[in-house]
């Protein structure tokens, strides 16, 4: 998948031996079994970027998935909140990769580990590692959704974030969905903050 803004271009490609043909359905590009059996890889356009979703259909699905990120002249950095910033030479953020959201069919949020490794100045490997023991718990409802938002960092768009009572220091501003009110025991209660462009205060 490619995402471009002005003269900036990034490419994200799954690291897999599987081959799959894309199907365009309901404004989404879908690849069945692209990451192995019992998986679906889906890309959907957003207002200011795109959403990448891995769908795991059974406990037999793999728990680790990797993607190669090509940034051309941009530099990728992962901050303390787990968000990956793609910056230019002036250290201005052009693109943002949110942390992954992992939810089961009942909306239960699961923990995951996101890592980025530099292969060279313009190539990186992003790895999402799910917890094997959690994936095989009896009360996990399949399919699982593993969702990542990739967005443009432009000042002309509305800026919003959610603050969760049980995780008040974590940054979730680049996530596709914000939950207001009680989410679950892990995140607690969500409160929304919105900044509109053009307003001085």
N, C-alpha and C positions, 0 to 999 in steps of 0.2 A: 504494500500500500504506500502511496506517495501523498505527501502534504506539502503544499508550497504557499509562500507568501512573499510578494514582491520578487526579489531575486534569490530568495532562500528556499531550499528544497531539502526535505528529509525523506528517507525511505525506511520502512520497517518490514522485514521479511522473516517468516517463521523458519527456525532451524529444525528441519524434519526430513525424513527420507520418503514420507508419504507424498503422493501426488493427487490433486483434486482439481476439478473444474469448477469455476465460480458460477453461481446461479443468482441472477438479479431478481429479488422478490421483495415487494413492499418497501422500496427505497433502501434496500440493504443488499450487500454482496455477501453471499453465503457459500462457504466451502465445507462440504460434508467430509468427515474423516481426514481433514487436512493435517491434523496433528496426531494421527493414529486412529485406531478403531474407537468407536463410542465417543467421538468428539465432533464438534462443529465450530468452525471459525467464522466470525461474522463481523463485517465492517459497516457502520452506519454513519451518514453525514450528520454533523451537528451545526448549529448556527455559526460557530467560530472554530470548527475543527472536525474531528471524527471520533467515533467510539469503536474500540476494538473489544469484542466479546468472545471468550472461549466458553463453549457449553460442554460440560461433561455429563454424559448420559448414564453412566453406571460406575460403581466402585472399581471396576476393572480398568478404568481410564488411568493414564499416567498422572503422577502428582507433580511433575516438574516440566516446565515448558520454557523454551528459549527463543528469542527473536534477535536477529541481527539488525542493528540500527546504523544507517549511513547518514552522516550529517553534513557531508561536503565540507564547507569552510566553517561550520558551526561547532561549538564545543558543548558536550553534555556533562552536567554535574548533578549529583543527587544530594539534596539538602537534608538537614536533620529530621525533617518531617516525612522523608521518603519520596517526596516529589522530585522528579527529574526535570531540571531546567535545561533548555537548549539555547545557548547564548552565542552572540556574535563576538567579534574581536574586541569590541568596546565593552564587553560584559553586559550587554543589554539582552534580556530574555526575549526570544522570538517565539518559541514553542514551550509548552509545559506538558509533561506526562504526569497524570495523577497517580496516586497509589492505587493498586488494584482493589476492587470491591468483590468479595466472594460471598455469594448468598445461595442457599439451597432453595428448593421449590416452595418452601413455607416462609421464605423471607428471613431465615436465620443467617446472621452474618458470621463468617468464619475467618479465622486468622490466616495470614499468609506472609511470605517473606519475599520482597522484591530487591534484586541486586542488579547493579550495572557494572560491567567490566570493560575497560578500554582495550581494544585490540591494536589500534593505532590512532593518531590524532583525529581521524575522520570516521572510524568504525568502532562500534561498541556491541557488546552482547548483553541483552536484558534477559534476566532469568526470573521467572515466577515459581516459587517453591511452596506447594501446599503441604499440609501436615497429613502424612499417610494414615496415622491413627485416627485423626478426626474424620477423614473421608470414608473410613470403614465403620464409623459408629452406627449403631442400629437405628438411631433416630434422625439420621441425615436423610432428607428427602431429595431424590434426584428428579430432574437434572439440576446440576449446579451451574451457576452463572459466574464467570470470572471476567469482570468488566474493567476496562481502562479507558479513560478519556484523554485524548491528545488535542490540545487546544492552542489557538493563537493567542499571544500575549499582546493584545491591542487595547489602547486606552479608549477607543470609541465604543467599546462594548460595556454592558452592565457588568460590574464586578460583584460577585456574591460568594458567601461562604457560610458554613454552618458550624456552630460550636456545640459539642456534645458534653453534657455534664460530667460524664465519667472519663472524658479525654479532652480536657479544656485546653491543653497546650498543642494539640495536633492540628495540622492545616489540611482541611478537606475542600478548599475552594475550587480545585480543578475537577472535582468529581461531577459526573453527569447528573446524579440525583442527590437532592438534599432532603433529609427527613426532618419534619417539624414535629415536635412533641416526642413522646416515648418511642424509642426504636427497639431496644432490647437491653438485657442486663450488661452487655459488653460496652455499649456506647451511652446508654442512659437516655436523657432527654435532649433533643436537638433544638437550638435557637438560631434563627436566620438573620444574617446581616447582609444588606444590599447597598452598593454604592452606584449611583447613576452618573453617567458621563455628563460633563458640562455643569454640574452643580459645584459651587465653591465650598459649601459646608454640608 
